[in-house]
Amino acid sequence: AADVQALLAYDEDSAGRLMTTDLVRVPETASVGDAILAIRSHEDVPDPLLAVYIVADDDAERLLGLVRLRSLLVSPPETPLQTLMEDEPPTVHPDTPAREAARVLAEYNLLAVPVLDDDGCFIGIVTVDDALAVLLPEVWQRRR
């Protein structure tokens, strides 16, 4: 309930309102095996599970990059995540208009875009399916 309340504080047409905080974070020193254990440790695995997000060991709020699920599945368990990590992914702010977040997803061919607050803290992700829900009503209206 607290997560929902926090999301409702953002403008209705913003990335903050669309984002989810249901994701997997792992420290920068983690291996593929550690990341898989982190996923399994969730009572409810995030849906969709697209990637694990790598955060600084000293500050779990500072996003360093991400590793896509596909890379986890095909890599040996002892592989350091830093060798697979996509660093400096595109990000949006929670006040970014939802349509702009959708544009970032499309422009960079992403399935999810991280959301960083004013202090650069990693607070969630906007997934492509959530962005699509914003854009579809307009598409359907144009078809009429």
C-alpha positions in Angstrom: 0.0 0.0 0.0 2.9 2.4 0.8 4.4 1.8 -2.7 1.0 2.6 -4.3 0.6 5.7 -2.2 4.1 6.9 -3.3 3.3 6.4 -7.0 0.0 8.2 -6.7 1.9 11.3 -5.5 3.2 11.8 -9.1 1.3 13.5 -11.8 -1.1 11.3 -13.6 0.7 11.6 -17.0 4.2 11.1 -15.6 6.8 8.4 -15.6 6.6 8.3 -11.8 2.9 7.3 -12.0 3.7 4.6 -14.6 6.9 3.1 -12.9 7.1 0.0 -10.9 9.4 -0.5 -7.9 9.1 -4.3 -8.3 12.5 -5.2 -9.7 15.7 -7.0 -8.7 18.8 -5.0 -7.5 22.2 -6.6 -7.0 25.5 -5.1 -5.8 28.2 -4.4 -8.3 30.4 -7.2 -6.9 27.8 -9.8 -7.6 28.2 -12.7 -10.0 25.7 -14.3 -12.3 25.1 -17.0 -9.7 24.4 -14.3 -7.1 22.0 -12.5 -9.4 20.1 -15.7 -10.0 19.9 -16.3 -6.2 18.6 -12.8 -5.8 15.9 -13.4 -8.3 14.9 -16.7 -6.6 14.9 -15.0 -3.2 11.9 -12.8 -4.2 8.7 -14.2 -2.8 7.0 -12.9 -6.0 9.4 -12.6 -8.9 8.8 -9.3 -10.7 6.7 -9.6 -13.8 8.0 -8.8 -16.3 11.5 -9.8 -15.3 13.6 -8.2 -18.0 16.9 -7.4 -16.2 18.7 -7.2 -12.9 19.9 -3.7 -11.9 23.4 -3.2 -10.7 23.8 -0.8 -7.8 26.9 0.5 -6.0 28.0 -1.6 -3.1 28.2 1.4 -0.9 24.9 3.0 -2.0 22.0 0.8 -3.2 20.3 3.9 -4.6 23.1 4.6 -7.1 22.4 2.8 -10.4 25.5 1.6 -12.2 23.9 -0.4 -15.0 21.9 -3.4 -15.8 22.3 -7.0 -17.0 19.5 -8.4 -19.2 18.0 -11.7 -18.2 19.1 -13.3 -21.5 22.8 -12.6 -20.5 22.2 -14.2 -17.1 20.8 -17.3 -18.6 23.6 -18.0 -21.0 26.6 -17.1 -18.7 28.4 -19.3 -16.2 27.4 -18.7 -12.6 30.9 -17.4 -11.6 30.9 -14.6 -14.3 31.1 -11.2 -12.6 28.1 -9.1 -13.5 30.4 -6.1 -14.3 31.6 -8.0 -17.4 28.0 -8.3 -18.7 26.7 -5.0 -17.4 25.3 -2.4 -19.8 26.5 0.8 -18.0 25.0 4.2 -18.2 21.6 3.2 -19.5 19.2 5.9 -20.6 17.1 7.1 -17.7 14.1 9.3 -17.1 13.0 11.4 -14.1 9.7 10.6 -12.3 8.3 14.0 -13.5 9.1 13.1 -17.2 5.9 13.0 -19.2 4.7 9.4 -19.8 4.8 10.0 -23.6 8.5 11.1 -23.3 9.3 8.0 -21.3 7.7 5.9 -24.1 9.7 7.8 -26.7 13.0 7.0 -24.8 11.9 3.3 -24.7 11.3 3.3 -28.5 14.4 5.4 -29.4 16.8 3.1 -27.5 14.8 -0.1 -28.2 14.4 -0.8 -24.5 12.0 -3.0 -22.7 12.4 -0.9 -19.5 13.9 2.4 -18.6 15.2 3.2 -15.1 13.7 6.2 -13.2 16.1 8.4 -11.2 15.0 11.1 -8.8 16.4 14.6 -8.3 19.3 13.2 -6.3 20.1 10.6 -9.0 18.7 7.8 -6.8 17.3 4.8 -8.6 13.6 4.6 -7.6 12.0 2.3 -10.2 11.5 1.4 -13.9 9.0 2.1 -16.6 8.3 -1.0 -18.7 7.4 -1.0 -22.3 4.0 -2.5 -21.6 3.1 0.3 -19.2 4.2 2.9 -21.7 2.2 1.1 -24.4 -0.9 1.4 -22.3 -0.4 5.2 -22.4 0.0 5.3 -26.2 -2.6 2.8 -27.2 -5.7 4.9 -26.5 -4.4 7.6 -28.9 -3.6 5.0 -31.6 -7.1 3.5 -31.3 -8.7 7.0 -31.5 -6.8 7.7 -34.7 -8.2 4.5 -36.3 -11.8 5.7 -36.0 
